[in-house]
Amino acid sequence: MAKAVAVLSGSEGVSGTVYFFQEGDGPTTVTGSLCGLKPGLHGFHVHALGDTTNGCMSTGPHFNPASKEHGAPSDENRHAGDLGNIEVGEDGTIVSILHGLFLMYKYQCRMPEQPDPPQGSATFTIVDEQIPLCGQHSIIGRAVVVHADPDDLGKGGHELSKSTGNAGGRLACGFSSNISIIHRLLFEGIIGWQG
């Protein structure tokens, strides 16, 4: 089983950890916990570059090895990195929207001294076939980004709909590296890999 982890951080107080698991050539399961998100929909994508020298702006466009237009996770015509939206409810519960399914999960970003979790803290799970951890189109070395606004899934009619889903600013990101340097880079927002 191949495994990866992304430690996300950003300048607006959004942070979290995202784990990736892939068995053989099967789909990749993505689980994660994000803190500090405002209620509402937030675009969630794998971006092409693992560069965060200029914060999340250095991560480039969505990962798109097949040169397709932006779309929903269930669309045939989509970027490989298009993972749709994460929805944060008023109570901080995340609803992950993928392939027409709504998966609801409760808080997991709780500090030991906090009796209640902070607003917008939750966990999620996504299963996707276009983000492998091995092979030519591996997402290892690429950034994971959570956005400020909803992803319109390429259907919004905005000039950015077919390229970014008009998902707004980049709130937090983390990128991948070989597991051998994960211990050195863990606190810099790195994804590690383990085969």
MDTraj code that builds the backbone (N, CA, C; nanometers):
import mdtraj as md
import numpy as np

residues = "MET ALA LYS ALA VAL ALA VAL LEU SER GLY SER GLU GLY VAL SER GLY THR VAL TYR PHE PHE GLN GLU GLY ASP GLY PRO THR THR VAL THR GLY SER LEU CYS GLY LEU LYS PRO GLY LEU HIS GLY PHE HIS VAL HIS ALA LEU GLY ASP THR THR ASN GLY CYS MET SER THR GLY PRO HIS PHE ASN PRO ALA SER LYS GLU HIS GLY ALA PRO SER ASP GLU ASN ARG HIS ALA GLY ASP LEU GLY ASN ILE GLU VAL GLY GLU ASP GLY THR ILE VAL SER ILE LEU HIS GLY LEU PHE LEU MET TYR LYS TYR GLN CYS ARG MET PRO GLU GLN PRO ASP PRO PRO GLN GLY SER ALA THR PHE THR ILE VAL ASP GLU GLN ILE PRO LEU CYS GLY GLN HIS SER ILE ILE GLY ARG ALA VAL VAL VAL HIS ALA ASP PRO ASP ASP LEU GLY LYS GLY GLY HIS GLU LEU SER LYS SER THR GLY ASN ALA GLY GLY ARG LEU ALA CYS GLY PHE SER SER ASN ILE SER ILE ILE HIS ARG LEU LEU PHE GLU GLY ILE ILE GLY TRP GLN GLY".split()
xyz = np.array([
    [0.0844, -0.1180, 0.0000],
    [0.0000, 0.0000, 0.0000],
    [0.0886, 0.1239, 0.0000],
    [0.0578, 0.2184, -0.0884],
    [0.1276, 0.3466, -0.0921],
    [0.0545, 0.4444, -0.0012],
    [0.1311, 0.5287, 0.0686],
    [0.0733, 0.6243, 0.1631],
    [0.1434, 0.7582, 0.1487],
    [0.0677, 0.8665, 0.1686],
    [0.1252, 1.0004, 0.1683],
    [0.0524, 1.0838, 0.2718],
    [0.1161, 1.1912, 0.3156],
    [0.0530, 1.2831, 0.4097],
    [0.0900, 1.4256, 0.3720],
    [-0.0080, 1.5148, 0.3772],
    [0.0138, 1.6573, 0.3520],
    [-0.0207, 1.7334, 0.4786],
    [0.0718, 1.8141, 0.5254],
    [0.0474, 1.9014, 0.6399],
    [0.0217, 2.0399, 0.5828],
    [-0.1030, 2.0870, 0.5928],
    [-0.1417, 2.2137, 0.5326],
    [-0.1304, 2.3274, 0.6328],
    [-0.0870, 2.4421, 0.5838],
    [-0.0848, 2.5635, 0.6647],
    [-0.1071, 2.6812, 0.5718],
    [-0.1489, 2.7921, 0.6298],
    [-0.1734, 2.9120, 0.5508],
    [-0.1653, 3.0356, 0.6361],
    [-0.1784, 3.1505, 0.5722],
    [-0.1633, 3.2778, 0.6413],
    [-0.2903, 3.3246, 0.7105],
    [-0.4035, 3.2573, 0.6895],
    [-0.5305, 3.3024, 0.7466],
    [-0.5819, 3.2104, 0.8567],
    [-0.4929, 3.1361, 0.9211],
    [-0.5320, 3.0523, 1.0338],
    [-0.5912, 2.9183, 0.9967],
    [-0.5923, 2.8832, 0.8697],
    [-0.6423, 2.7528, 0.8269],
    [-0.5254, 2.6554, 0.8264],
    [-0.5472, 2.5388, 0.8848],
    [-0.4425, 2.4369, 0.8884],
    [-0.5079, 2.3000, 0.8876],
    [-0.4267, 2.1984, 0.8702],
    [-0.4810, 2.0637, 0.8736],
    [-0.3831, 1.9609, 0.8232],
    [-0.4290, 1.8377, 0.8243],
    [-0.3496, 1.7252, 0.7771],
    [-0.4373, 1.6408, 0.6858],
    [-0.3817, 1.6027, 0.5707],
    [-0.4537, 1.5218, 0.4731],
    [-0.3702, 1.3974, 0.4448],
    [-0.4333, 1.2798, 0.4541],
    [-0.3664, 1.1518, 0.4315],
    [-0.4181, 1.0892, 0.3028],
    [-0.3289, 1.0216, 0.2311],
    [-0.3618, 0.9536, 0.1062],
    [-0.3194, 0.8080, 0.1177],
    [-0.4062, 0.7157, 0.0730],
    [-0.3775, 0.5724, 0.0756],
    [-0.4195, 0.5129, -0.0579],
    [-0.3325, 0.4295, -0.1161],
    [-0.3676, 0.3615, -0.2403],
    [-0.3167, 0.2186, -0.2363],
    [-0.4066, 0.1248, -0.2607],
    [-0.3734, -0.0178, -0.2659],
    [-0.3601, -0.0585, -0.4117],
    [-0.2399, -0.0963, -0.4539],
    [-0.2168, -0.1378, -0.5923],
    [-0.2557, -0.0298, -0.6908],
    [-0.3333, -0.0695, -0.7943],
    [-0.3808, 0.0259, -0.8946],
    [-0.5205, 0.0781, -0.8626],
    [-0.5687, 0.0534, -0.7422],
    [-0.7027, 0.0958, -0.7037],
    [-0.7130, 0.2455, -0.6830],
    [-0.8322, 0.2928, -0.6480],
    [-0.8508, 0.4357, -0.6230],
    [-0.7738, 0.4803, -0.4991],
    [-0.7497, 0.6085, -0.4912],
    [-0.6826, 0.6666, -0.3754],
    [-0.7877, 0.7158, -0.2771],
    [-0.7722, 0.6789, -0.1517],
    [-0.8588, 0.7274, -0.0450],
    [-0.7895, 0.8447, 0.0221],
    [-0.8627, 0.9542, 0.0354],
    [-0.8115, 1.0765, 0.0960],
    [-0.8906, 1.1002, 0.2240],
    [-0.8222, 1.1107, 0.3364],
    [-0.8879, 1.1461, 0.4618],
    [-0.8151, 1.2662, 0.5184],
    [-0.8865, 1.3486, 0.5899],
    [-0.8191, 1.4663, 0.6423],
    [-0.8949, 1.5346, 0.7521],
    [-0.8260, 1.6284, 0.8118],
    [-0.8797, 1.7104, 0.9187],
    [-0.8327, 1.8527, 0.8932],
    [-0.9265, 1.9459, 0.8836],
    [-0.8942, 2.0860, 0.8581],
    [-0.9514, 2.1729, 0.9687],
    [-0.8776, 2.2750, 1.0072],
    [-0.9196, 2.3658, 1.1138],
    [-0.9233, 2.5090, 1.0623],
    [-1.0141, 2.5887, 1.1168],
    [-1.0163, 2.7318, 1.0905],
    [-1.0938, 2.7749, 0.9683],
    [-1.1704, 2.6850, 0.9069],
    [-1.2491, 2.7220, 0.7895],
    [-1.3801, 2.7875, 0.8307],
    [-1.4228, 2.8866, 0.7544],
    [-1.5528, 2.9496, 0.7763],
    [-1.6617, 2.8579, 0.7213],
    [-1.7835, 2.8664, 0.7759],
    [-1.8935, 2.7865, 0.7213],
    [-1.9146, 2.8150, 0.5729],
    [-1.9515, 2.7121, 0.4992],
    [-1.9751, 2.7250, 0.3560],
    [-1.8901, 2.6283, 0.2767],
    [-1.8949, 2.6424, 0.1452],
    [-1.8197, 2.5559, 0.0548],
    [-1.6796, 2.6107, 0.0310],
    [-1.5828, 2.5197, 0.0222],
    [-1.4434, 2.5550, -0.0046],
    [-1.3887, 2.4590, -0.1095],
    [-1.3378, 2.5138, -0.2213],
    [-1.2755, 2.4310, -0.3230],
    [-1.1562, 2.3565, -0.2657],
    [-1.1363, 2.2320, -0.3107],
    [-1.0297, 2.1460, -0.2592],
    [-0.9648, 2.0773, -0.3782],
    [-0.8355, 2.1041, -0.4007],
    [-0.7696, 2.0579, -0.5226],
    [-0.6277, 2.0112, -0.4970],
    [-0.5788, 1.9280, -0.5890],
    [-0.4363, 1.8986, -0.5990],
    [-0.3827, 1.9908, -0.7082],
    [-0.2803, 2.0699, -0.6751],
    [-0.2193, 2.1617, -0.7715],
    [-0.0934, 2.0991, -0.8302],
    [-0.0482, 2.1527, -0.9428],
    [0.0587, 2.0911, -1.0216],
    [0.1957, 2.0953, -0.9562],
    [0.2244, 2.1982, -0.8797],
    [0.3594, 2.2172, -0.8269],
    [0.3645, 2.1983, -0.6760],
    [0.4776, 2.1557, -0.6275],
    [0.5011, 2.1428, -0.4841],
    [0.5801, 2.2598, -0.4289],
    [0.5782, 2.3710, -0.4976],
    [0.6552, 2.4895, -0.4605],
    [0.5709, 2.5808, -0.3716],
    [0.6167, 2.6077, -0.2508],
    [0.5470, 2.7024, -0.1629],
    [0.6392, 2.8173, -0.1226],
    [0.7381, 2.8496, -0.2065],
    [0.8310, 2.9580, -0.1727],
    [0.7602, 3.0923, -0.1624],
    [0.6497, 3.1098, -0.2338],
    [0.5690, 3.2311, -0.2246],
    [0.4318, 3.1943, -0.1676],
    [0.4316, 3.1117, -0.0643],
    [0.3066, 3.0642, -0.0068],
    [0.2313, 2.9770, -0.1061],
    [0.1017, 2.9727, -0.0913],
    [0.0195, 2.8860, -0.1761],
    [0.0109, 2.9354, -0.3206],
    [0.0481, 3.0604, -0.3463],
    [0.0444, 3.1128, -0.4826],
    [0.1480, 3.0455, -0.5724],
    [0.2504, 2.9838, -0.5147],
    [0.3562, 2.9190, -0.5937],
    [0.3196, 2.7785, -0.6397],
    [0.2025, 2.7291, -0.6021],
    [0.1677, 2.5896, -0.6295],
    [0.1187, 2.5650, -0.7721],
    [0.1066, 2.6698, -0.8513],
    [0.0676, 2.6551, -0.9905],
    [-0.0797, 2.6228, -1.0089],
    [-0.1173, 2.5819, -1.1311],
    [-0.2568, 2.5486, -1.1606],
    [-0.2935, 2.4111, -1.1045],
    [-0.4178, 2.3727, -1.1236],
    [-0.4620, 2.2394, -1.0824],
    [-0.3831, 2.1334, -1.1588],
    [-0.3564, 2.0213, -1.0922],
    [-0.2869, 1.9096, -1.1558],
    [-0.3736, 1.8590, -1.2705],
    [-0.3189, 1.8595, -1.3931],
    [-0.3992, 1.8337, -1.5117],
    [-0.3167, 1.7636, -1.6200],
    [-0.2714, 1.6403, -1.5952],
    [-0.1841, 1.5732, -1.6923],
    [-0.2513, 1.5419, -1.8258],
    [-0.3836, 1.5359, -1.8309],
    [-0.4543, 1.5042, -1.9554],
    [-0.5002, 1.6290, -2.0304],
    [-0.4641, 1.7479, -1.9807],
    [-0.4988, 1.8757, -2.0464],
    [-0.6490, 1.8899, -2.0705],
    [-0.7277, 1.8648, -1.9669],
    [-0.8728, 1.8780, -1.9766],
    [-0.9178, 2.0080, -1.9104],
    [-1.0474, 2.0412, -1.9264],
    [-1.1046, 2.1576, -1.8597],
    [-1.1384, 2.1222, -1.7157],
    [-1.1567, 2.2254, -1.6342],
    [-1.1963, 2.2063, -1.4954],
    [-1.3369, 2.1463, -1.4903],
    [-1.3611, 2.0611, -1.3903],
    [-1.4930, 2.0013, -1.3762],
    [-1.5163, 1.9466, -1.2373],
    [-1.6282, 1.8791, -1.2221],
    [-1.6636, 1.8148, -1.0954],
    [-1.5887, 1.6822, -1.0843],
    [-1.5707, 1.6308, -0.9624],
    [-1.5026, 1.5018, -0.9452],
    [-1.5687, 1.3875, -1.0214],
    [-1.6987, 1.3959, -1.0447],
    [-1.7701, 1.2892, -1.1150],
    [-1.7718, 1.3083, -1.2663],
    [-1.7198, 1.4205, -1.3161],
    [-1.7182, 1.4474, -1.4599],
    [-1.6069, 1.3698, -1.5294],
    [-1.6327, 1.3258, -1.6513],
    [-1.5275, 1.2630, -1.7313],
    [-1.4244, 1.3677, -1.7731],
    [-1.4722, 1.4880, -1.8085],
    [-1.3848, 1.5981, -1.8478],
    [-1.3545, 1.6827, -1.7237],
    [-1.2385, 1.6577, -1.6624],
    [-1.1983, 1.7293, -1.5413],
    [-1.0480, 1.7216, -1.5268],
    [-0.9929, 1.8138, -1.4508],
    [-0.8522, 1.8026, -1.4119],
    [-0.8405, 1.6844, -1.3162],
    [-0.7295, 1.6151, -1.3185],
    [-0.7092, 1.5068, -1.2214],
    [-0.7168, 1.5605, -1.0791],
    [-0.6700, 1.6829, -1.0584],
    [-0.6671, 1.7415, -0.9244],
    [-0.7970, 1.8025, -0.8765],
    [-0.9039, 1.7934, -0.9541],
    [-1.0328, 1.8514, -0.9150],
    [-1.1040, 1.7599, -0.8161],
    [-1.0985, 1.7945, -0.6882],
    [-1.1616, 1.7124, -0.5842],
    [-1.2904, 1.7736, -0.5318],
    [-1.3411, 1.8769, -0.5982],
    [-1.4703, 1.9339, -0.5624],
    [-1.4643, 2.0302, -0.4465],
    [-1.5640, 2.0222, -0.3598],
    [-1.5768, 2.1129, -0.2460],
    [-1.5792, 2.0372, -0.1147],
    [-1.5348, 2.1055, -0.0139],
    [-1.5562, 2.0625, 0.1235],
    [-1.6550, 2.1629, 0.1804],
    [-1.7646, 2.1147, 0.2373],
    [-1.8646, 2.2042, 0.2941],
    [-1.8557, 2.2026, 0.4452],
    [-1.8398, 2.3203, 0.5029],
    [-1.8357, 2.3357, 0.6479],
    [-1.9696, 2.3933, 0.6917],
    [-2.0413, 2.3212, 0.7772],
    [-2.1695, 2.3674, 0.8277],
    [-2.1531, 2.4694, 0.9386],
    [-2.2625, 2.5300, 0.9780],
    [-2.2605, 2.6302, 1.0852],
    [-2.2075, 2.5729, 1.2158],
    [-2.2255, 2.4422, 1.2360],
    [-2.1786, 2.3791, 1.3596],
    [-2.0354, 2.3279, 1.3466],
    [-1.9699, 2.3583, 1.2332],
    [-1.8321, 2.3144, 1.2133],
    [-1.8197, 2.1767, 1.1525],
    [-1.9314, 2.1119, 1.1211],
    [-1.9279, 1.9801, 1.0592],
    [-1.8955, 1.9951, 0.9115],
    [-1.8052, 1.9123, 0.8618],
    [-1.7742, 1.9137, 0.7187],
    [-1.8596, 1.8102, 0.6483],
    [-1.9115, 1.8491, 0.5316],
    [-1.9776, 1.7570, 0.4407],
    [-1.8915, 1.7544, 0.3155],
    [-1.8314, 1.6407, 0.2849],
    [-1.7477, 1.6280, 0.1661],
    [-1.8362, 1.5868, 0.0504],
    [-1.8349, 1.6639, -0.0575],
    [-1.9211, 1.6379, -0.1722],
    [-1.8363, 1.5791, -0.2835],
    [-1.8621, 1.4545, -0.3195],
    [-1.7828, 1.3899, -0.4230],
    [-1.8658, 1.2838, -0.4926],
    [-1.8619, 1.2838, -0.6246],
    [-1.9340, 1.1839, -0.7042],
    [-2.0813, 1.1761, -0.6636],
    [-2.1387, 1.2904, -0.6257],
    [-2.2789, 1.2939, -0.5904],
    [-2.3101, 1.2410, -0.4518],
    [-2.2087, 1.2055, -0.3746],
    [-2.2315, 1.1537, -0.2399],
    [-2.2064, 1.2630, -0.1368],
    [-2.2795, 1.2600, -0.0287],
    [-2.2564, 1.3521, 0.0811],
    [-2.2096, 1.2694, 0.1996],
    [-2.0880, 1.2927, 0.2438],
    [-2.0313, 1.2183, 0.3555],
    [-2.0108, 1.3145, 0.4711],
    [-2.0715, 1.2885, 0.5858],
    [-2.0632, 1.3818, 0.6973],
    [-1.9737, 1.3267, 0.8076],
    [-1.8877, 1.4111, 0.8574],
    [-1.7929, 1.3728, 0.9616],
    [-1.7879, 1.4810, 1.0671],
    [-1.7585, 1.4431, 1.1888],
    [-1.7523, 1.5381, 1.2996],
    [-1.6102, 1.5829, 1.3271],
    [-1.6003, 1.6770, 1.4179],
    [-1.4746, 1.7410, 1.4555],
    [-1.3623, 1.6450, 1.4907],
    [-1.2390, 1.6878, 1.4600],
    [-1.1238, 1.6158, 1.5089],
    [-1.0060, 1.7083, 1.5360],
    [-1.0203, 1.8382, 1.5155],
    [-0.9124, 1.9345, 1.5396],
    [-0.9328, 1.9979, 1.6762],
    [-0.9197, 1.9239, 1.7786],
    [-0.9448, 1.9758, 1.9122],
    [-0.8145, 1.9822, 1.9898],
    [-0.7877, 2.0978, 2.0455],
    [-0.6718, 2.1123, 2.1324],
    [-0.7094, 2.0538, 2.2685],
    [-0.6158, 1.9932, 2.3407],
    [-0.6478, 1.9274, 2.4670],
    [-0.7178, 2.0179, 2.5675],
    [-0.6836, 2.1473, 2.5683],
    [-0.7427, 2.2368, 2.6674],
    [-0.8771, 2.2934, 2.6233],
    [-0.9236, 2.2598, 2.5029],
    [-1.0486, 2.3126, 2.4522],
    [-1.1633, 2.2157, 2.4790],
    [-1.2670, 2.2601, 2.5519],
    [-1.3820, 2.1727, 2.5723],
    [-1.4623, 2.1531, 2.4442],
    [-1.4648, 2.2534, 2.3578],
    [-1.5358, 2.2455, 2.2308],
    [-1.4381, 2.2743, 2.1184],
    [-1.4548, 2.2096, 2.0036],
    [-1.3645, 2.2345, 1.8920],
    [-1.3849, 2.3743, 1.8359],
    [-1.2813, 2.4317, 1.7732],
    [-1.2965, 2.5627, 1.7124],
    [-1.3907, 2.5578, 1.5929],
    [-1.4502, 2.6722, 1.5594],
    [-1.5404, 2.6810, 1.4451],
    [-1.4701, 2.6325, 1.3191],
    [-1.5389, 2.5552, 1.2391],
    [-1.4850, 2.5122, 1.1115],
    [-1.3812, 2.4027, 1.1211],
    [-1.3850, 2.3223, 1.2249],
    [-1.2893, 2.2133, 1.2408],
    [-1.3603, 2.0810, 1.2174],
    [-1.3075, 1.9998, 1.1280],
    [-1.3779, 1.8761, 1.0956],
    [-1.2882, 1.7801, 1.0196],
    [-1.3388, 1.6602, 0.9981],
    [-1.2670, 1.5601, 0.9200],
    [-1.3495, 1.5225, 0.7974],
    [-1.2847, 1.4623, 0.6969],
    [-1.3538, 1.4235, 0.5749],
    [-1.2849, 1.3032, 0.5125],
    [-1.3551, 1.2367, 0.4212],
    [-1.3003, 1.1259, 0.3431],
    [-1.3472, 1.1394, 0.1987],
    [-1.2547, 1.1185, 0.1053],
    [-1.2822, 1.1243, -0.0383],
    [-1.2169, 1.0015, -0.1013],
    [-1.2803, 0.9422, -0.2009],
    [-1.2193, 0.8340, -0.2784],
    [-1.2172, 0.8799, -0.4239],
    [-1.0982, 0.8739, -0.4874],
    [-1.0851, 0.9260, -0.6230],
    [-0.9897, 0.8388, -0.7037],
    [-1.0198, 0.8188, -0.8312],
    [-0.9387, 0.7326, -0.9174],
    [-0.8355, 0.8081, -0.9998],
    [-0.8349, 0.9418, -0.9953],
    [-0.7450, 1.0177, -1.0817],
    [-0.6267, 1.0803, -1.0084],
    [-0.6032, 1.0410, -0.8847],
    [-0.4902, 1.0973, -0.8099],
    [-0.4027, 0.9851, -0.7530],
    [-0.3361, 0.9091, -0.8408],
    [-0.2540, 0.7972, -0.7932],
    [-0.1320, 0.8444, -0.7146],
    [-0.0822, 0.7561, -0.6293],
    [0.0381, 0.7852, -0.5511],
    [0.1631, 0.7292, -0.6170],
    [0.1468, 0.6495, -0.7216],
    [0.2601, 0.5892, -0.7924],
    [0.2395, 0.6067, -0.9420],
    [0.3470, 0.5925, -1.0171],
    [0.3380, 0.5956, -1.1622],
    [0.3587, 0.7334, -1.2213],
    [0.3373, 0.7413, -1.3512],
    [0.3646, 0.8616, -1.4288],
    [0.2861, 0.9835, -1.3809],
    [0.1631, 0.9649, -1.3359],
    [0.0785, 1.0771, -1.2949],
    [0.0593, 1.0841, -1.1436],
    [0.1605, 1.0425, -1.0704],
    [0.1554, 1.0456, -0.9242],
    [0.1372, 1.1886, -0.8733],
    [0.0627, 1.2020, -0.7648],
    [0.0470, 1.3338, -0.7028],
    [0.1577, 1.3636, -0.6023],
    [0.2472, 1.2686, -0.5781],
    [0.3602, 1.2932, -0.4891],
    [0.4445, 1.4056, -0.5501],
    [0.4782, 1.5045, -0.4701],
    [0.5529, 1.6201, -0.5178],
    [0.4632, 1.7351, -0.5594],
    [0.3332, 1.7187, -0.5463],
    [0.2379, 1.8227, -0.5848],
    [0.1686, 1.8784, -0.4610],
    [0.1094, 1.9948, -0.4749],
    [0.0469, 2.0619, -0.3610],
    [-0.1001, 2.0240, -0.3464],
    [-0.1466, 2.0237, -0.2225],
    [-0.2879, 2.0115, -0.1892],
    [-0.3301, 2.1488, -0.1388],
    [-0.4400, 2.2036, -0.1943],
    [-0.4810, 2.3402, -0.1620],
    [-0.6289, 2.3430, -0.1249],
    [-0.6617, 2.4153, -0.0167],
    [-0.8011, 2.4436, 0.0178],
    [-0.8242, 2.5922, -0.0100],
    [-0.9370, 2.6222, -0.0758],
    [-0.9657, 2.7576, -0.1243],
    [-1.0697, 2.8293, -0.0382],
    [-1.0753, 2.9605, -0.0553],
    [-1.1644, 3.0455, 0.0240],
    [-1.3102, 3.0338, -0.0181],
    [-1.3343, 3.0067, -0.1452],
    [-1.4698, 3.0117, -0.2000],
    [-1.5117, 2.8762, -0.2566],
    [-1.6404, 2.8643, -0.2911],
    [-1.6874, 2.7404, -0.3525],
    [-1.6262, 2.7194, -0.4906],
    [-1.6024, 2.5960, -0.5257],
    [-1.5650, 2.5564, -0.6605],
    [-1.6955, 2.5393, -0.7377],
    [-1.7117, 2.6138, -0.8467],
    [-1.8367, 2.6027, -0.9237],
    [-1.8370, 2.4816, -1.0173],
    [-1.7336, 2.3972, -1.0071],
    [-1.7235, 2.2701, -1.0791],
    [-1.7232, 2.2870, -1.2309],
    [-1.6787, 2.4055, -1.2764],
    [-1.6702, 2.4331, -1.4191],
    [-1.8005, 2.4723, -1.4833],
    [-1.9047, 2.4938, -1.4027],
    [-2.0383, 2.5184, -1.4560],
    [-2.0929, 2.6560, -1.4200],
    [-2.0077, 2.7451, -1.3676],
    [-2.0554, 2.8734, -1.3176],
    [-2.0681, 2.9835, -1.4198],
    [-2.0111, 2.9673, -1.5378],
    [-2.0210, 3.0714, -1.6384],
    [-1.9233, 3.1866, -1.6183],
    [-1.8438, 3.1840, -1.5140],
    [-1.7424, 3.2869, -1.4889],
    [-1.6223, 3.2591, -1.5785],
    [-1.5443, 3.3622, -1.6101],
    [-1.4279, 3.3419, -1.6968],
    [-1.3274, 3.2431, -1.6375],
    [-1.3291, 3.2230, -1.5050],
    [-1.2376, 3.1287, -1.4404],
    [-1.2991, 2.9903, -1.4169],
    [-1.4264, 2.9730, -1.4527],
    [-1.4954, 2.8461, -1.4250],
    [-1.4267, 2.7256, -1.4871],
    [-1.3811, 2.7374, -1.6099],
    [-1.3228, 2.6232, -1.6812],
    [-1.1755, 2.6007, -1.6491],
    [-1.1144, 2.6904, -1.5684],
    [-0.9736, 2.6709, -1.5317],
    [-0.9550, 2.6462, -1.3823],
    [-1.0315, 2.7174, -1.2979],
    [-1.0130, 2.7048, -1.1526],
    [-1.1416, 2.6760, -1.0772],
    [-1.2545, 2.6787, -1.1461],
    [-1.3816, 2.6665, -1.0762],
    [-1.4164, 2.7930, -1.0009],
    [-1.3421, 2.9017, -1.0280],
    [-1.3645, 3.0307, -0.9622],
    [-1.3691, 3.0146, -0.8102],
    [-1.2757, 2.9341, -0.7573],
    [-1.2768, 2.8973, -0.6152],
    [-1.2093, 2.9988, -0.5234],
    [-1.1629, 3.1095, -0.5756],
    [-1.1098, 3.2153, -0.4905],
    [-0.9691, 3.1899, -0.4402],
    [-0.9330, 3.2654, -0.3369],
    [-0.7982, 3.2614, -0.2814],
    [-0.7608, 3.1267, -0.2233],
    [-0.6313, 3.1100, -0.2064],
    [-0.5769, 2.9851, -0.1524],
    [-0.5523, 3.0037, -0.0030],
    [-0.6342, 2.9368, 0.0793],
    [-0.6269, 2.9547, 0.2245],
    [-0.5145, 2.8764, 0.2898],
    [-0.4908, 2.7552, 0.2441],
    [-0.3872, 2.6709, 0.3052],
    [-0.3391, 2.5695, 0.2028],
    [-0.2128, 2.5274, 0.2176],
    [-0.1567, 2.4298, 0.1247],
    [-0.0458, 2.3511, 0.1924],
    [-0.0149, 2.2372, 0.1342],
    [0.0973, 2.1548, 0.1754],
    [0.1406, 2.0746, 0.0549],
    [0.2658, 2.0330, 0.0479],
    [0.3137, 1.9618, -0.0699],
    [0.3900, 1.8368, -0.0319],
    [0.4203, 1.7541, -0.1326],
    [0.4782, 1.6227, -0.1068],
    [0.6291, 1.6208, -0.1207],
    [0.6894, 1.5247, -0.0509],
    [0.8330, 1.4984, -0.0626],
    [0.8559, 1.3523, -0.0297],
    [0.9738, 1.3051, -0.0565],
    [1.0082, 1.1671, -0.0239],
    [1.0058, 1.1486, 0.1271],
    [0.9618, 1.0334, 0.1737],
    [0.9511, 1.0070, 0.3174],
    [1.0846, 1.0212, 0.3889],
    [1.1955, 1.0059, 0.3183],
    [1.3262, 1.0129, 0.3841],
    [1.3568, 1.1505, 0.4394],
    [1.2885, 1.2550, 0.3886],
    [1.3135, 1.3881, 0.4439],
    [1.1936, 1.4427, 0.5207],
    [1.0924, 1.3590, 0.5433],
    [0.9730, 1.4064, 0.6130],
    [1.0046, 1.4542, 0.7535],
    [1.0933, 1.3864, 0.8241],
    [1.1230, 1.4257, 0.9614],
    [1.1879, 1.5630, 0.9663],
    [1.2699, 1.5948, 0.8685],
    [1.3367, 1.7243, 0.8632],
    [1.2391, 1.8353, 0.8262],
    [1.1379, 1.8055, 0.7461],
    [1.0518, 1.9084, 0.6906],
    [0.9100, 1.9095, 0.7468],
    [0.8797, 1.8237, 0.8406],
    [0.7425, 1.8064, 0.8875],
    [0.6756, 1.9375, 0.9256],
    [0.7464, 2.0270, 0.9898],
    [0.6840, 2.1494, 1.0374],
    [0.6849, 2.2606, 0.9333],
    [0.7263, 2.2302, 0.8113],
    [0.7241, 2.3286, 0.7044],
    [0.6066, 2.3062, 0.6096],
    [0.5166, 2.2152, 0.6397],
    [0.3993, 2.1906, 0.5570],
    [0.4234, 2.0939, 0.4440],
    [0.4821, 1.9802, 0.4737],
    [0.5263, 1.8852, 0.3729],
    [0.4339, 1.7639, 0.3666],
    [0.4272, 1.7000, 0.2489],
    [0.3653, 1.5681, 0.2345],
    [0.4781, 1.4675, 0.2289],
    [0.4683, 1.3607, 0.3038],
    [0.5674, 1.2535, 0.2960],
    [0.5080, 1.1343, 0.2249],
    [0.5917, 1.0472, 0.1739],
    [0.5444, 0.9305, 0.1003],
    [0.6047, 0.8047, 0.1591],
    [0.5271, 0.6986, 0.1581],
    [0.5759, 0.5697, 0.2061],
    [0.5194, 0.4625, 0.1161],
    [0.6043, 0.3789, 0.0587],
    [0.5583, 0.2743, -0.0325],
    [0.5379, 0.1439, 0.0376],
])
top = md.Topology()
chain = top.add_chain()
for i, resn in enumerate(residues, 1):
    res = top.add_residue(resn, chain, resSeq=i)
    for name in ("N", "CA", "C"):
        top.add_atom(name, md.element.get_by_symbol(name[0]), res)
traj = md.Trajectory(xyz[None], top)
